[in-house]
Amino acid sequence: EFRPDGLKSRLLRLPLVDRSVFAPPTSGSERNGFLVYSHRYRPDLGSFPDWVDNLTVISRETPRDPPALANLYRRSRALIAGERTAAVSEALHCHCPVILLTHREFAHQPIVSFYGGCGVTLGFDRDGVARATETAVSFPEIYARQYQDVDRQILEFVAEAEEFFCSQGIQ
């Protein structure tokens, strides 16, 4: 999605989530409160609807280790994000739905189409959050299918890169 028009290149997506840490909650776990990812984009928490309560902010200013983040995702009703972040995939691996806040700098979210909209909704729409909650449980399987042949893709990418650089006389 970042490639300039007309530039021929190979798309290579790499899995970014440690699925041994970011995993679904145990059955019967209750979810309470919302997580807000705030780094480059800092949403106005006071503008959130009343039903979005009990907020916990996740930021680089107050870092948490991966197991602590995974526990937060497993306990939260949704992650709210207004920027590109691996936190979205981490949350979805924990069956935590994601509310994406669109704005001028974040109008296009390829994750929605790449994973079929599974577990994601745009904006504060209660019905959208309900759908995202229902579909978030399917995300880990969809993610795994997207990367099932990643080893082969990496080898092909490396072979093509070596071929290109050798053809340019670069060793």
Secondary structure, 3 states (H helix, E strand, C coil): CCCCCCCCCCCCCCCCCCCCCCCCCCCCCCCCCEEEECCCCCCCHHHCCCCCCCEEEEECCECCCHHHHHHHHHHCCEEEECCCCCHHHHHHHCCCCEEECCECCECCCHHHHHCCCCCEEECCCHHHHHHHHHHHHHHHHHHHHHCCCHHHHHHHHHHHHHHHHHHCCCC
